[in-house]
Amino acid sequence: MSQQITIIGGGISGLSSACYLAKEGMVVRILEKNAQLGGRMNLLEDSGFKFDMGPSWYWMPEVFEDFFKDFGKHTSDYYELIKLDPSYQIIWDNETWDIYADRDKLGNFFEKHEKGAKQALNEFLDDAKVKYEIGMKKMVHKPGRNILEFADYQTIKAGIKLDIFKSVSKLIRKKFKNPKIVQALEFPVLFLGAMPNDIPALYTLMNHADLDLGTFYPKGGMYQVSRAMEQLAIELGVEVHTNQNVKEIHFENNKATEIVTDTNTFSTDELLVSMDYHAFEQHILPPQYRTYTEKYWDQRVLAPSSFLYYLGVDKKIPNLQHHNLFFDEDLNRHAEKIYSDIGWPEKPAFYVNCTSKTDKTAAPEGKENLMILIPTPPGYHENEKKTAEILLDQVISRMEKIAGEKFRDQISVKHQMTGKDFIREYNSYKGNAYGLANVLKQTAFLKPKMTSKKVANLTYTGHLTVPGPGVPPAIISGKIAAKLITSK
Ligand SMILES: Cc1cc2nc3c(=O)[nH]c(=O)nc-3n(C[C@H](O)[C@H](O)[C@H](O)COP(=O)(O)OP(=O)(O)OC[C@H]3O[C@@H](n4cnc5c(N)ncnc54)[C@H](O)[C@@H]3O)c2cc1C
């Protein structure tokens, strides 16, 4: 008889695993706490406005394509991709830069600001491409069980080129002096949850993803991706149960045998946990079955939490693009508030996503949908809601300055999300938005393990384990976990 597997959590990693496991003939069931699948890749609709609540940058398109190809499909069977050009804009206090989707054009633009920068950019991106290829071929798809996975001759030879002991910041500053070019090139690693001087230079591979591979947008919004993965899972026979908050596990002979939710009990042969690793271990598993202690978790470096605002505006806003980075205040001071001198940023850097610039279906005609993101320290919640309101007022003023006109009185739809909401919605550890930071001591085999040391039929996936934060890594994480289970 086929094996029954239960997946707790229907986010991207859970959906990815579900598809691979069903393809291998297992009987797959997803138990998701919320009403919809997709996890953080969530959709909010209000009064004709559509908001992608979490991820908004579609990078590394080949990871998505490879996923669907594994099932004889293409992304184009499910959604239409638009390549953005400019990919995004960066707003400083005295000027705004378009970041072109064309290396040559961007190189010419950089050259105007720093002599020799075009050639330096070409050399830098050629090196980033090598890192990307080695990273994707030799490292990212490994389960990170131990260092020996990386000990074959080819991987060690390739690894020497990865500069894992140098920081991203050091590598970039060696090549470029203009502070705006430096900031523009350091931006992509902010996705990895730490500052560029704490992230190993291997991750300039993100610059290849950004500047060579490009920034895409699935028409209809990022949520099209989780819808597509859900549709594929259902086509493959996966059984989906939403509104199932898992509370308890029953065991026999060190094996998980029953999964208890608010309303049901499900029996299982194998268990895959794609919900927040910490929340499952520390709040659902009994102590004798935990691999890690609370102290271990507390010592992890988490990616930031966020204040998020979803605003429907009853007018068009000039000078905004699809993706907008507001670096018009001191980024380093903001970073200190997240990582060292913990507290609320006074003048935060922030990001604005306005998909109605590209997609007519995202907002009613003549209107804009805005998603504003301010990174905040994980685990810090003092006066959270009140501070979020104060900061929103400030960032709207800064946006109005760029737009050259007011729009605050035309905001007809407003929703807010803070760290506490991340905990409530997704059981997110310390309200983190996108998992564990990719600092050296948390890279590859140094991350929380995918295989439980204490429970024979328990495996983990998702952005608190291998390979790390982001949607493409979550897809890959799901694939690795499925392989671990089917190769048992
Ligand atoms: C604001 C924001 C912006 C981001 N921007 C980007 C971006 O632009 N590009 C990018 O690539 N990535 C981005 N990310 C990161 C990316 O969204 C995540 O890394 C990825 O979606 C994580 O997927 P996951 O499956 O690991 O976890 P999750 O999405 O958290 O899925 C876990 C699921 O488990 C469920 N669950 C929790 N507890 C239980 C329980 N007790 N019982 C049952 N189910 C439970 C949750 O409801 C959730 O659906 C962003 C994230 C956020 C929050």
The ligand as an SDF file (V2000), in Angstrom:
LIG
                    3D

 53 58  0  0  0  0  0  0  0  0999 V2000
    6.9260   40.9120    3.4360 C   0  0  0  0  0  0  0  0  0  0  0  0
    7.7420   39.8290    2.7630 C   0  0  0  0  0  0  0  0  0  0  0  0
    8.3850   40.1220    1.5940 C   0  0  0  0  0  0  0  0  0  0  0  0
    9.1060   39.1190    0.9320 C   0  0  0  0  0  0  0  0  0  0  0  0
    9.6670   39.4050   -0.2820 N   0  0  0  0  0  0  0  0  0  0  0  0
   10.1940   38.4180   -1.0200 C   0  0  0  0  0  0  0  0  0  0  0  0
   10.5160   38.6410   -2.3920 C   0  0  0  0  0  0  0  0  0  0  0  0
   10.2830   39.7330   -2.9140 O   0  0  0  0  0  0  0  0  0  0  0  0
   11.0350   37.5990   -3.1140 N   0  0  0  0  0  0  0  0  0  0  0  0
   11.2580   36.3730   -2.5410 C   0  0  0  0  0  0  0  0  0  0  0  0
   11.7380   35.4670   -3.2420 O   0  0  0  0  0  0  0  0  0  0  0  0
   10.9280   36.1310   -1.2440 N   0  0  0  0  0  0  0  0  0  0  0  0
   10.3930   37.1120   -0.4800 C   0  0  0  0  0  0  0  0  0  0  0  0
    9.9760   36.8690    0.8020 N   0  0  0  0  0  0  0  0  0  0  0  0
   10.3080   35.5830    1.4470 C   0  0  0  0  0  0  0  0  0  0  0  0
    9.3920   34.4430    1.0620 C   0  0  0  0  0  0  0  0  0  0  0  0
    8.0520   34.8570    1.0240 O   0  0  0  0  0  0  0  0  0  0  0  0
    9.5180   33.3010    2.0620 C   0  0  0  0  0  0  0  0  0  0  0  0
   10.8790   33.0110    2.3230 O   0  0  0  0  0  0  0  0  0  0  0  0
    8.8300   32.0130    1.5880 C   0  0  0  0  0  0  0  0  0  0  0  0
    7.5610   32.2990    1.0620 O   0  0  0  0  0  0  0  0  0  0  0  0
    8.7570   31.0420    2.7620 C   0  0  0  0  0  0  0  0  0  0  0  0
    7.9820   29.9160    2.4310 O   0  0  0  0  0  0  0  0  0  0  0  0
    7.8230   28.7430    3.4950 P   0  0  0  0  0  0  0  0  0  0  0  0
    7.0540   27.6720    2.8490 O   0  0  0  0  0  0  0  0  0  0  0  0
    9.1540   28.3820    4.0510 O   0  0  0  0  0  0  0  0  0  0  0  0
    7.0360   29.3800    4.7580 O   0  0  0  0  0  0  0  0  0  0  0  0
    5.5860   30.0160    4.9460 P   0  0  0  0  0  0  0  0  0  0  0  0
    5.2170   30.8420    3.8050 O   0  0  0  0  0  0  0  0  0  0  0  0
    5.6110   30.6770    6.2750 O   0  0  0  0  0  0  0  0  0  0  0  0
    4.6120   28.7600    5.0030 O   0  0  0  0  0  0  0  0  0  0  0  0
    4.3760   28.0280    6.1860 C   0  0  0  0  0  0  0  0  0  0  0  0
    2.8950   27.7370    6.3300 C   0  0  0  0  0  0  0  0  0  0  0  0
    2.6670   27.0230    7.5370 O   0  0  0  0  0  0  0  0  0  0  0  0
    1.4220   27.4310    8.0630 C   0  0  0  0  0  0  0  0  0  0  0  0
    1.3370   27.0850    9.4920 N   0  0  0  0  0  0  0  0  0  0  0  0
    1.9580   27.7060   10.5200 C   0  0  0  0  0  0  0  0  0  0  0  0
    1.6170   27.1150   11.6720 N   0  0  0  0  0  0  0  0  0  0  0  0
    0.7770   26.0930   11.3800 C   0  0  0  0  0  0  0  0  0  0  0  0
    0.0870   25.1230   12.1670 C   0  0  0  0  0  0  0  0  0  0  0  0
    0.1940   25.0490   13.5060 N   0  0  0  0  0  0  0  0  0  0  0  0
   -0.7230   24.2360   11.5090 N   0  0  0  0  0  0  0  0  0  0  0  0
   -0.8690   24.2540   10.1640 C   0  0  0  0  0  0  0  0  0  0  0  0
   -0.2180   25.1550    9.3910 N   0  0  0  0  0  0  0  0  0  0  0  0
    0.5990   26.0740    9.9820 C   0  0  0  0  0  0  0  0  0  0  0  0
    1.4140   28.9270    7.8060 C   0  0  0  0  0  0  0  0  0  0  0  0
    0.1110   29.4650    7.8840 O   0  0  0  0  0  0  0  0  0  0  0  0
    2.0170   28.9960    6.4080 C   0  0  0  0  0  0  0  0  0  0  0  0
    1.0210   28.9450    5.4300 O   0  0  0  0  0  0  0  0  0  0  0  0
    9.2210   37.8280    1.4890 C   0  0  0  0  0  0  0  0  0  0  0  0
    8.5610   37.5500    2.6950 C   0  0  0  0  0  0  0  0  0  0  0  0
    7.8100   38.5280    3.3110 C   0  0  0  0  0  0  0  0  0  0  0  0
    7.0650   38.1810    4.5510 C   0  0  0  0  0  0  0  0  0  0  0  0
  1  2  1  0
  2  3  1  0
  2 52  2  0
  3  4  2  0
  4  5  1  0
  4 50  1  0
  5  6  2  0
  6  7  1  0
  6 13  1  0
  7  8  2  0
  7  9  1  0
  9 10  1  0
 10 11  2  0
 10 12  1  0
 12 13  2  0
 13 14  1  0
 14 15  1  0
 14 50  1  0
 15 16  1  0
 16 17  1  0
 16 18  1  0
 18 19  1  0
 18 20  1  0
 20 21  1  0
 20 22  1  0
 22 23  1  0
 23 24  1  0
 24 25  2  0
 24 26  1  0
 24 27  1  0
 27 28  1  0
 28 29  2  0
 28 30  1  0
 28 31  1  0
 31 32  1  0
 32 33  1  0
 33 34  1  0
 33 48  1  0
 34 35  1  0
 35 36  1  0
 35 46  1  0
 36 37  1  0
 36 45  1  0
 37 38  2  0
 38 39  1  0
 39 40  1  0
 39 45  2  0
 40 41  1  0
 40 42  2  0
 42 43  1  0
 43 44  2  0
 44 45  1  0
 46 47  1  0
 46 48  1  0
 48 49  1  0
 50 51  2  0
 51 52  1  0
 52 53  1  0
M  END
$$$$
